[in-house]
Amino acid sequence: MIRIEHLIKEYPNATPLKDVSVEIRDGDVIAIIGPSGTGKSTLMRCINLLEKPTAGRIWIDEDEITDRRCNINRIRQRMGMVFQSFNLFGHMTAIENIMFSPIDLKGMSRQEAYDKGMALLRMVGLAEKALSYPDELSGGQKQRIAIARTLAMDPEIILFDEPTSALDPTMVDEVQAVIRELARSGKTMLIVTHEMRFARTVSNRVFYMDRGGIYEDGTPEQIFEHPQKELTRRFVKQLKVLELVIDSRDYDFIGTGSAIDRYCIQNEIYDRQRNRIRLVVEELVQQILLPRMPEPHIRVVTEHTAQGGGTVVTVSYRGGRFDPQDTDNRLSLKVLQSAAEEICFSYDPDAEEQNIVLIRVRA
């Protein structure tokens, strides 16, 4: 079991890990996902002390590896790591790369290391490449040999740091197939990946990392189908989000329109749908809501998904219950309805912004 308590890692200009506490059970296969720069690789490198934590404690079973008295080299023999850049020795053949650590660190005989290495090469489908040098191999073949090299040390824990990110797309499947087979072996595995389908199928547990830590931890079904937290939902649904807050009747109307235009251009939302998004915001906020609000507080959240090209605008605002579809401004309501496939209103008296209008923009 891996136990992490209040792990912090600071750099001069960033703090990717602010306070991480988690337990990883024996046999867990954990996919670690999240936006770039949220500490995924840093967490992996702290677990085997390639990065020294700024604060916090890490245990591997009963050994506290952050204790200065711990023999970290002994612990690392129980833990293998596969990097995105392969890190094979260029002057050694494939079989020599695999044999090196068992002979050097474990004192294994050359014959025993050779036999084990060939068995591992057969397992990853590369026995015929035993005498090839790294520069004679494709990226996918190099990564499979790197995995075989890690397995040669019989690790209990394997850390994969974006193992397919440096590969040509045509080579990704062959490496993922090897990792899927390993996931059935009962070894504890942590896999940093940007491949969402792979993360979902290979793991029994998913960490979504954001805001300096493990923002949400759950089963693949929970994280990908029923995320509990907003940032997780946005990430797994591939939502591009624009959030605007309007807190004055004299808000910058032109600047708001420009912000919507920039958001649409960045996310390849084209003219007709862009105009509908602007109509939704302008008619609802400018024409229907603001005239009723001497001290407005209106939040506009636009979410666009690249997967299906759909856009949802959610407008929430403070005050007594008011459904915009009950407005006296029938002209603005008609324009709003023409731009929307669906308009849903709800009221929650306990929320900060009690009125919520969800508008699905017409595609």
N, C-alpha and C positions, 0 to 999 in steps of 0.2 A: 504494500500500500504506500502511496505517496501522500504525505500530509503537508500542506502549506499554510502558514499562519502569518498574516499581516505582512505579506511580501511587498516591498517597495524597491523600485529601481529608478534612480534619478541620473540624468545626464546634465551637463551644464545648461543646455537650452531646452530640455524636455524631461517630462516624468511619465514614461509610458505605463509604468505600473505604480498605482497610487496606494492600493491596499487590497491585496489578493489573499483570500483564505478559502481553501477548498480541500476536499479529500478525494483521491482517485483510488478506486478499489482495484484489487488484483483482477486482471482479466478485462478491465474496461478498455474499450476502443473508443477514444474520444476524438471527434473532429473539432478543430478550433477554427472558427470563422470570424469574420468581421472586416471592417474597412482597413485599408492600409494605414500603418502608423499607430495602431491601437495596442501594440505590445504583444502580439501573438508570438513572434519569433523571440522576442526578449524573454517571455515566460519560459519558452523551451530551453533557451540558453542558460537561464538561471537554474533550471531544474538539474542540469548536469554541471553547473558552476563554470561554464564557459564565460558567463557574465557573473560577476560577484554582486549579489544583492546589496542595495544600500542599507536596507533594514529588513527584518523579518526572519523567519526560520523555516527550514525545509527538512522533512524526515523521509528517508527511504526505509520502510519498515521501522526498525527500532534505532536506526542510525541517523543522527542529526547531521546532515552533510554541511550545514552552515556553521557548525562548531569547528573552530580552528584546529582542534585535536583530531578531527575525523580524517581518516586515510581516504581521500577522495579518489585516488587511483584504484583502490580496491573496489570502491562503489561503482566507478565507471566501467569496471569489467562486467558488472551486472546490467549495464545500461548502454544501448547502442544508439547512435544518431546518424540519420541519413540527411545530407544537406542537398540543397537545390543545385549546387555546382559540382556534384559528384566527388571531387577531391581524390581521385585515383592517382596513384604514383605513375607518372608517364613513362618511366624507364622500366616498369615491371609489366609482365603479361597479366592477363586477367586472373589466371590461377595463382600467380605469385602475389598479386594484390590481396587475394583472399587468404593465402597461407601466412602472410607476414605477421599479423597480430597474434594468432594462436601460437606461433613458434616463439615470437619475441616476448610476449607477455605471459603466456600460459606454459611455456616450456614444452609444447607439444612436439613430437617427432616430425620430421619432414614428411615421412610416409603417411602418418596419421593425418597431418594437416592437408596433404595432397588428396587423400581419399575423401576427407570431409569436404574439401573445396570442390572436388568434382561432383559430389552428391548435391552440393548447393547450386552449382552451375546447372546441373540437370533440372533441379527444382525450378529455377528461373528461366529454363528453356535455352540456355546458352552453352551447353557442354562443348559444342563444336568451335566455340570462340576461346577455349581455354588458353591457347598460345598466342592470341591476338593482343596487340598493345592498344592502349586507350585511343590513340589517334587513328586506329583502324576500325573503330566502332562508332555506331550512331549514338545520338544522345540517349535514346531509350535503352539501348544495350548497356551503355555506361552506367545508367542509373540502376538497372537490374543487377549489374555486377557490384555496385556500391551496396545494394541491399544484401546480396549474398555475402559480401565482406563483413557487414554488420552482424549477420546471423552466425558467422563462423565463430564468434565469441560466446555463443549461447546466451544472449542477453535475456533477462526477465522483462525488461522494459525497452521499448524501441520508440525513439522520438523521430518523427519525420517533419522536416522543416520545408514546406512547400516543395515536395519531391518532384512535381511535374511542371513547375513554373518555368523552368529553363528549357523545356522540350518543345520541339515542333508539335503542333496539334495532332499530327498523324502518329506520333509516338507515345502520346499520353495513355492510351488505352492499355498498352502492353505493360506499363509500369503499374497502373491502377489494378490490373488483373493480379499481379504478384502481391500487392498489398492486400487485396481482398482475400486472397488465399491465406495470407498470414493472419488476418483478422479472425480466422476460424481456428487458429492454433492455440488460443487461450493466453497468449502473451498480452501484457499490458502495453497499449499503443496510444500515443498522442500524435495527431496528424494536423499540422497547419495546412490549410488548403483554401483556394478560391474557387474550387470546382464544387458547386452546390449539390449537384446530382450525386457525385462521388461521396461527398460528406454524408449525405442522407443514407446511402445504401451500405456504406462500410462500417458505420459506427453504431454503438448502442447508446451513446451519449454525445451531446453537442454543447460546446461552450461558444456563446456569442460574446466577443470581447469589444468593449467600447468604454469610453469615459474612464480609462485608467484601470480597468479590471474586468472580471467576468460579469458582464452585465446581465446575462441570462444563461441558465444551466438547465438543460432538460433533455428529454428523449428526442430523437429525430422527428417523430410525429408532432410532438409539442412545438418544437422550434420552427419547423417548416410549415406546419398546418395551422397551429393554434398558438402563436407566440403571445406571451403574456405582457410584454413590454413594447412600447411604441417604437423605439429605435430598432429593436429586433424585427418587428413587423416591416418597417420600411426597408431594411436591408434585404431580408429574404424575398420580399415581393419586388425587389429592384425598383423601389419607388424613388423618384426624384422629387424633392420637396422644396417648395417656396413658402415661407411663412412671413406674413405681414401683420403688423399691429397698428390699428388706427385708433388714436386716443384724442383726437381733436376734430372739431367740425371744419377747421381750417387746415386739414392735413394736406400734404403735397400730392395733389391729385395727379399731376403730370409725372412726378417721380415714381408714383405707384404704377402707373401705366408702363413706364419705361422698364421698371423691374420685372413686370410680367413679360414684356417683350424679350428681355435678355434671357429670362428663364426658358421661354419657349424656343428661342434660337439655340441655346446650349443643349437642349434636349430634343432637338429636331421635331418640334411640334409645329406643324405647318399652318399656312395662313388661315384656312377656314376654321380649324379648331382653335387656333390662337385668338381669332376674333371672338369666338364663342366664350372663351375663358374671360376675355376682357369684358364682354357684355355681362356675363354673370356677376363679376365683381362690381362693375360700374352701376348696373341697375339695382342690384341688391343693396350694396353699401351706400352709394351716393344718392339714389333716388328713393329707396324704400326705408332704409334703417336710419340714416343720419337725420332726416327731418323730424324723427320722433325722439331724438336723444340730445338733450342739452349738454350732457357730459358723457360722450361716447367712450366705450371700450370694446372694440371689435377686433377679433382675431380671424385672419383669413389664411387658411392652409391649403395650398394647391399640391396635389400628389399625382404624378404621372408615372405610369409603369411602361417600361420599354417592352415588356413581354407581350402585352396585347394592345398597346397604344392607347389605353383608356386613361381618362383624367377625371379626378374627383376634387371638387372644391368644397371644403368644410368651413363654414362661417359660424363662429360662436360669439356671443355677446351677452353682456350683463343686463340685468333689469327684469321687470315682470314679464310674465309669459306673453310672447308675441310671435305668432306664426306669420311670416311674410306673405303667405298665400291668402291671409285675411286683410291685406292692405287695401286702402281706398284708391291707391295709385294703380288702376287697372291696366294702364298702358305699359308701365314698367314691368308689371307682373307678366303681361302677355309676352313682352320681349324676353324676359327671363325664362319663361316656359318654352319659348321657341328655341333657346340655346341649350336646353336641358333634356336629357332622357328621363330623368327622375329627380324629384325634389322631396326630401324627407325631413320633417321637423320633429324635434324632441325637446323636452324641457326637464331639467334636473335642478330642483331648488337647492340642492346641497353642493352643486359644482361652483367653481369660481366664475365661470361664464355659463349662466343657467340655460340660455337658449342656444340650440345647436341646429344648424341647417346643413344638411348634406346634399350636394348637388352633383349628380353624375352628368358630365358635359356630353352633349350629343357628339357621337363620333363622325 
